[in-house]
Amino acid sequence: MKNICLISDTHGKLESWVFKHFEDSDEIWHCGDLGSISVIDSINKNFKFRTVYGNIDNDKIRISLKKNLVFKVEGIKVLMTHIAGPVKKYNAETLKIISNEKPQLLACGHSHILKVVYDKKFEMLYMNPGSCGSFGIHKVKTLLKFKIDKNNIKDLKVIEKKR
């Protein structure tokens, strides 16, 4: 069983309340718009870390990361990207990857709006953790925590902090 902390859209700064939620996590996943190499370094130093770059990330970050990641944790195939498009209206690139890879979990960011929805058509859970950063339109900072146990995603928790 793996404990996952899913974040996105830090835009250059990781606050201490976010780090507190890493402590009991086996893996930290960041869905892009990291905003600085220091965000990558601060997580990478102490935690198993998977991330993709986002639209605000500079060339230095983009060179070191991928736009899309497909990987397996326990029995769950995951697609991570920054901009997937709205649920059930995925952009062409994401739709192609979903069709080819058939992930059970799509982790994405960009909107700064937390959303978790099961997509019956693709038999896939869509997770957008919103933004745990201070920059953007959101009124509440958010992240997601959950467990992957063999072929099950369970114990989903929404963590919120007012801006």
C-alpha positions in Angstrom: 0.0 0.0 0.0 1.2 3.5 -0.9 0.2 6.8 0.7 0.1 9.5 -2.0 0.1 13.3 -1.6 -1.1 15.0 -4.8 -0.4 18.7 -5.4 -0.3 21.2 -8.2 0.3 24.8 -9.1 2.7 25.9 -6.4 4.0 28.7 -8.6 7.4 28.9 -7.0 6.7 28.5 -3.3 6.0 25.5 -1.1 4.5 26.6 2.3 5.2 24.8 5.5 1.6 23.5 5.9 2.0 21.6 2.6 5.3 20.0 3.8 3.5 18.8 6.9 1.3 16.7 4.7 4.3 15.1 3.0 5.5 13.5 6.2 3.2 10.5 6.2 3.3 10.1 2.4 5.2 7.4 0.5 5.2 9.5 -2.7 4.6 13.1 -3.6 3.0 13.8 -7.0 3.0 17.4 -8.5 0.9 18.1 -11.6 2.9 21.0 -12.9 3.4 24.7 -12.6 6.1 24.2 -10.0 7.4 27.7 -10.7 11.0 27.2 -9.6 13.8 24.6 -9.4 13.8 25.2 -5.6 10.4 23.6 -5.3 11.7 20.5 -7.1 14.9 20.4 -5.0 13.0 20.8 -1.7 10.7 17.9 -2.4 13.3 15.7 -4.1 15.7 16.0 -1.2 13.5 14.0 1.2 10.7 12.3 -0.7 9.9 10.0 -3.6 8.8 12.5 -6.1 7.0 12.4 -9.5 6.2 15.5 -11.4 5.5 17.0 -14.8 6.1 20.6 -16.0 3.3 23.1 -16.5 2.7 26.0 -18.7 4.4 28.6 -16.4 7.5 26.5 -15.9 10.7 27.9 -17.6 13.1 26.1 -20.0 15.4 25.0 -17.1 12.5 23.1 -15.6 11.1 21.8 -18.9 14.4 20.4 -19.9 14.6 18.3 -16.7 10.9 17.1 -16.7 8.4 15.6 -19.0 5.1 17.0 -20.1 3.3 13.8 -19.5 4.1 10.8 -17.3 2.6 7.3 -17.4 3.6 5.0 -14.6 2.2 2.2 -12.4 1.9 2.2 -8.6 0.8 -1.0 -7.0 -1.8 -2.2 -9.6 -2.9 1.3 -10.8 -1.8 2.8 -14.0 -1.5 6.6 -13.7 -1.4 9.4 -16.3 0.0 12.6 -15.0 -0.1 15.9 -17.0 -0.6 19.5 -16.3 -3.4 20.5 -18.7 -5.8 17.6 -19.5 -8.8 19.7 -20.3 -12.2 19.5 -18.5 -13.5 16.1 -17.4 -15.0 14.2 -20.4 -13.7 17.0 -22.7 -10.0 16.2 -22.6 -7.7 17.9 -25.0 -6.5 15.9 -28.1 -3.1 15.1 -26.7 -4.5 13.8 -23.4 -7.3 11.9 -25.2 -4.8 10.1 -27.3 -2.7 9.1 -24.3 -5.8 7.9 -22.4 -6.9 5.8 -25.5 -3.5 4.3 -25.9 -2.4 3.7 -22.3 -5.8 3.2 -20.6 -4.9 4.6 -17.2 -7.1 4.0 -14.2 -6.1 7.4 -12.7 -5.6 10.8 -14.5 -3.8 13.3 -12.2 -3.8 16.9 -13.6 -3.7 20.5 -12.6 -3.9 23.9 -14.2 -7.4 25.0 -13.3 -6.6 25.8 -9.6 -10.0 24.2 -8.9 -10.1 20.9 -7.0 -12.1 18.2 -8.8 -12.4 14.5 -8.4 -14.7 12.6 -10.8 -15.0 9.1 -12.1 -15.2 9.0 -15.9 -17.3 5.9 -16.7 -16.4 6.1 -20.4 -12.7 5.5 -19.8 -13.1 3.7 -16.4 -10.7 6.2 -15.0 -10.7 8.4 -11.9 -9.9 12.1 -12.7 -8.1 13.9 -9.9 -7.2 17.6 -10.0 -5.9 18.7 -6.5 -6.5 22.4 -7.2 -3.7 24.7 -6.1 -1.7 24.6 -2.9 0.1 27.8 -3.9 -0.8 31.5 -3.3 -0.9 32.7 -6.9 -4.1 32.4 -9.0 -7.9 32.7 -8.9 -8.6 30.2 -6.2 -9.9 31.3 -2.8 -8.9 28.1 -0.9 -5.5 26.3 -1.2 -6.0 22.6 -1.6 -4.3 19.3 -2.0 -5.4 15.6 -2.1 -4.2 12.6 0.0 -5.1 9.0 -0.8 -4.0 5.5 -0.7 -3.3 3.0 -3.5 -3.7 -0.6 -2.3 -3.1 -3.1 -5.0 -5.9 -2.2 -7.5 -7.8 0.2 -5.3 -7.7 3.9 -4.7 -9.1 4.6 -1.3 -9.2 6.9 1.8 -9.3 10.1 -0.3 -8.9 13.2 1.8 -9.2 16.8 0.7 -6.9 19.2 2.6 -7.9 22.9 2.5 -6.3 26.1 3.8 -7.8 29.6 3.4 -5.7 32.1 1.5 
